């Protein structure tokens, strides 16, 4: 791509951002802990839901050490309403590692961040860019939307491998944080004006319906145990508005993933 084309692209993105850039509480933050929390929350979750939950979560757990030491039941109680509860346990485990291994300071390298629970390479890149304003090449849904719309207008099944070199070529290394915020906001605008360009991505999958889903069953179990601290399996089966086999399957999964412990017929959230 020519320098002139890169500059024209950057001018278009920044021009939109200067007029229509969105303002979120986490965008004003410079504390790496708060950026970590926001990026985990934003995985598969709309900003409108994160806007409501983020200040509540930060108030309850203002730093790494507070979250690391908090009982899991308390973390899940505050997390309620966000969905994908495994993110909460991953976030808590990450803070424990940061305290023990990195002396309370979030690592800056993508490779080290990627190795932490529940992060992954693209979230690692976003944390590096937003928490430290350091160069990182990554893709998320709105960034993907921008590059497919601008550079692959008539192509279907566009793979991220085709997008990443363009993300790197057009990258504003002087201010990664501002550049990625601008890209994301431009992508949000495109989704409102056009049929979502991300549907032409090779990675596109329509989100499954939540109502009646297995995710909903898991969430109901955790919500009941957060409220009651512990319950017998028969009591849990009785209070759940779905068939017992689904409840038993979900309980076994949650035990395996480190959410629940079971002693005989008594089930409780792990607090260690």
C-alpha positions as CSV (number, residue, x, y, z in Angstrom):
1,X,0.0,0.0,0.0
2,X,1.4,3.4,-0.9
3,X,2.1,6.0,1.7
4,X,-0.5,8.3,0.2
5,X,-3.2,5.6,0.5
6,X,-2.2,4.9,4.1
7,X,-2.4,8.6,4.9
8,X,-5.8,9.0,3.2
9,X,-7.2,6.0,5.1
10,X,-5.9,7.4,8.4
11,X,-7.4,10.8,7.7
12,X,-10.8,9.2,7.0
13,X,-10.7,7.3,10.3
14,X,-9.5,10.1,12.4
15,X,-11.9,12.6,10.7
16,X,-14.8,10.5,11.8
17,X,-13.4,10.0,15.3
18,X,-12.9,13.7,15.8
19,X,-16.6,14.3,15.1
20,X,-18.3,11.2,16.5
21,X,-15.8,9.5,18.8
22,X,-17.5,7.7,21.7
23,X,-16.7,8.4,25.3
24,X,-16.5,5.5,27.8
25,X,-15.2,5.5,31.4
26,X,-12.6,2.9,30.6
27,X,-11.3,5.0,27.7
28,X,-10.4,7.7,30.3
29,X,-8.6,5.2,32.5
30,X,-4.8,4.9,32.4
31,X,-4.6,2.2,35.2
32,X,-3.6,-1.1,33.5
33,X,-5.9,-3.0,36.0
34,X,-9.0,-1.1,34.8
35,X,-8.0,-1.6,31.2
36,X,-7.6,-5.3,31.8
37,X,-11.1,-5.5,33.5
38,X,-12.7,-3.5,30.6
39,X,-11.1,-5.6,27.9
40,X,-12.2,-8.9,29.5
41,X,-15.7,-7.5,29.9
42,X,-15.9,-6.4,26.3
43,X,-15.2,-9.9,25.0
44,X,-18.5,-10.9,23.3
45,X,-20.4,-8.2,25.2
46,X,-22.0,-5.0,24.0
47,X,-20.6,-1.7,25.3
48,X,-24.0,-0.7,26.7
49,X,-23.9,-3.6,29.2
50,X,-20.2,-3.0,30.1
51,X,-21.0,0.7,30.7
52,X,-23.4,-0.3,33.5
53,X,-21.3,-3.1,35.0
54,X,-17.7,-1.6,34.7
55,X,-18.1,1.1,37.4
56,X,-19.8,-1.3,39.8
57,X,-17.1,-3.9,39.4
58,X,-14.3,-1.3,39.8
59,X,-15.9,0.0,43.0
60,X,-16.2,-3.5,44.4
61,X,-12.7,-4.5,43.3
62,X,-10.5,-1.4,42.7
63,X,-7.2,-3.1,42.1
64,X,-5.3,-6.3,41.5
65,X,-4.9,-7.3,45.1
66,X,-8.6,-6.7,46.0
67,X,-9.8,-8.9,43.2
68,X,-7.2,-11.6,43.7
69,X,-8.2,-12.0,47.4
70,X,-11.9,-11.8,46.9
71,X,-14.1,-14.9,47.3
72,X,-15.2,-16.2,44.0
73,X,-18.8,-16.1,45.1
74,X,-18.5,-12.4,45.6
75,X,-16.8,-11.9,42.2
76,X,-19.6,-13.8,40.5
77,X,-22.3,-11.9,42.4
78,X,-20.9,-8.6,41.1
79,X,-20.3,-10.0,37.6
80,X,-24.0,-11.1,37.3
81,X,-25.6,-9.7,34.2
82,X,-22.5,-9.8,32.1
83,X,-22.8,-13.4,31.0
84,X,-20.0,-15.8,30.0
85,X,-19.2,-16.3,33.7
86,X,-15.9,-18.2,32.9
87,X,-14.5,-14.7,32.1
88,X,-14.9,-13.8,35.8
89,X,-13.0,-16.7,37.1
90,X,-10.3,-16.2,34.4
91,X,-10.0,-12.5,35.4
92,X,-9.6,-13.4,39.0
93,X,-7.0,-16.1,38.2
94,X,-5.1,-13.5,36.1
95,X,-5.0,-11.0,39.0
96,X,-3.7,-13.8,41.3
97,X,-0.9,-14.5,38.8
98,X,-0.1,-10.8,38.4
99,X,0.3,-10.4,42.2
100,X,2.4,-13.6,42.7
101,X,4.5,-13.7,39.6
102,X,4.7,-10.0,38.4
103,X,4.7,-8.2,41.8
104,X,1.3,-6.5,41.1
105,X,2.3,-5.0,37.7
106,X,0.5,-6.1,34.5
107,X,3.0,-7.3,31.9
108,X,3.4,-5.3,28.8
109,X,4.4,-7.9,26.2
110,X,1.8,-9.5,24.0
111,X,3.4,-12.9,24.5
112,X,3.2,-12.7,28.3
113,X,-0.3,-11.3,28.3
114,X,-1.5,-14.0,25.9
115,X,-0.4,-16.6,28.4
116,X,-2.6,-15.3,31.1
117,X,-6.0,-17.0,31.7
118,X,-8.9,-16.0,29.4
119,X,-6.9,-13.4,27.3
120,X,-5.8,-14.7,24.0
121,X,-3.5,-12.9,21.4
122,X,-6.0,-10.3,20.2
123,X,-7.1,-9.2,23.7
124,X,-3.4,-9.2,24.6
125,X,-2.8,-6.7,21.8
126,X,-5.7,-4.5,22.8
127,X,-4.5,-4.5,26.5
128,X,-0.9,-3.5,25.4
129,X,-2.3,-0.7,23.2
130,X,-4.9,0.7,25.6
131,X,-3.1,0.2,28.9
132,X,0.4,1.3,27.8
133,X,-0.1,3.0,24.5
134,X,2.4,0.7,23.0
135,X,2.4,-0.8,19.4
136,X,0.4,-4.0,18.9
137,X,-1.3,-5.5,15.9
138,X,-4.6,-7.1,16.7
139,X,-8.2,-7.6,15.3
140,X,-11.5,-7.5,17.0
141,X,-15.0,-7.4,15.5
142,X,-15.2,-3.6,14.7
143,X,-11.7,-3.5,13.4
144,X,-12.5,-6.5,11.2
145,X,-15.6,-4.6,9.9
146,X,-13.5,-1.6,8.9
147,X,-10.9,-3.5,6.9
148,X,-13.3,-5.7,5.1
149,X,-15.5,-2.8,4.1
150,X,-12.6,-0.6,3.0
151,X,-10.3,-3.1,1.3
152,X,-12.4,-6.2,0.5
153,X,-15.7,-4.7,-0.6
154,X,-16.7,-7.4,-3.1
155,X,-15.0,-10.4,-1.4
156,X,-16.6,-13.1,0.8
157,X,-15.0,-15.4,3.3
158,X,-12.2,-12.9,4.1
159,X,-9.7,-14.5,6.5
160,X,-7.9,-12.5,9.2
161,X,-4.6,-13.5,7.6
162,X,-5.5,-11.1,4.7
163,X,-6.4,-8.3,7.1
164,X,-3.5,-8.4,9.6
165,X,-0.9,-7.0,7.1
166,X,-3.2,-4.1,6.3
167,X,-3.8,-3.5,10.0
168,X,0.0,-3.3,10.4
169,X,0.6,-1.1,7.4
170,X,-2.0,1.5,8.4
171,X,-1.1,1.4,12.1
172,X,-0.5,4.8,13.8
173,X,2.6,3.9,15.9
174,X,2.7,7.4,17.5
175,X,-0.6,6.8,19.2
176,X,-1.9,3.2,19.2
177,X,-4.5,3.9,21.8
178,X,-6.2,6.7,19.9
179,X,-5.9,4.9,16.6
180,X,-7.6,1.8,17.7
181,X,-10.4,3.7,19.5
182,X,-10.9,5.6,16.2
183,X,-11.0,2.3,14.2
184,X,-13.5,0.7,16.5
185,X,-15.8,3.7,16.4
186,X,-15.7,3.8,12.6
187,X,-16.6,0.1,12.6
188,X,-19.6,0.7,14.8
189,X,-20.8,3.4,12.3
190,X,-20.4,1.0,9.4
191,X,-22.5,-1.6,11.0
192,X,-25.3,0.9,11.4
193,X,-25.1,2.2,7.8
194,X,-24.5,-1.1,6.0
195,X,-25.3,-4.8,6.3
196,X,-22.6,-5.9,8.8
197,X,-19.4,-6.3,6.7
198,X,-18.1,-8.8,9.2
199,X,-20.6,-11.3,7.9
200,X,-18.2,-11.6,4.9
201,X,-15.4,-12.7,7.3
202,X,-14.3,-16.3,7.3
203,X,-14.5,-16.1,11.1
204,X,-18.1,-14.9,11.3
205,X,-20.5,-16.9,13.4
206,X,-24.0,-15.7,14.3
207,X,-24.3,-15.6,18.1
208,X,-26.6,-18.4,19.4
209,X,-29.8,-17.5,21.1
210,X,-29.4,-17.1,24.9
211,X,-33.0,-17.9,26.0
212,X,-33.3,-21.6,26.7
213,X,-29.6,-22.2,25.9
214,X,-27.0,-24.2,27.8
215,X,-25.3,-20.9,28.8
216,X,-28.6,-19.8,30.4
217,X,-28.8,-23.0,32.4
218,X,-25.2,-22.5,33.7
219,X,-25.9,-18.9,34.6
220,X,-29.1,-19.9,36.5
221,X,-27.1,-22.5,38.6
222,X,-24.4,-20.0,39.5
223,X,-27.0,-17.3,40.3
224,X,-28.8,-19.7,42.7
225,X,-25.5,-20.7,44.4
226,X,-24.4,-17.1,44.8
227,X,-27.6,-16.4,46.6
228,X,-27.7,-19.5,48.8
229,X,-24.0,-20.2,49.3
230,X,-24.6,-23.9,49.0
231,X,-27.4,-26.2,48.1
232,X,-28.1,-29.9,47.9
233,X,-28.4,-31.3,44.4
234,X,-32.1,-32.3,44.9
235,X,-32.9,-28.7,46.0
236,X,-31.1,-27.3,43.0
237,X,-32.9,-29.6,40.7
238,X,-36.2,-28.6,42.3
239,X,-35.7,-24.9,41.9
240,X,-34.4,-24.9,38.3
241,X,-37.1,-24.5,35.6
242,X,-35.6,-27.0,33.2
243,X,-35.1,-30.8,33.0
244,X,-32.8,-32.5,35.6
245,X,-30.4,-34.0,33.0
246,X,-29.4,-30.5,31.7
247,X,-28.8,-29.3,35.3
248,X,-26.7,-32.4,36.2
249,X,-24.6,-31.9,33.0
250,X,-24.1,-28.2,33.7
251,X,-23.1,-28.9,37.3
252,X,-20.4,-31.4,36.1
253,X,-19.1,-28.9,33.6
254,X,-18.9,-26.1,36.2
255,X,-17.1,-28.5,38.7
256,X,-14.5,-29.4,36.0
257,X,-14.0,-25.7,35.1
258,X,-13.3,-24.7,38.7
259,X,-16.5,-22.9,39.6
260,X,-18.1,-25.5,41.9
261,X,-17.1,-28.0,44.5
262,X,-19.3,-30.9,45.6
263,X,-19.3,-33.0,48.8
264,X,-21.9,-35.7,48.6
265,X,-25.1,-34.0,47.5
266,X,-24.0,-30.5,48.6
267,X,-22.8,-28.1,45.9
268,X,-21.1,-24.8,46.5
269,X,-19.0,-22.2,44.7
270,X,-15.3,-22.7,45.2
271,X,-13.9,-19.9,47.4
272,X,-10.1,-20.8,47.3
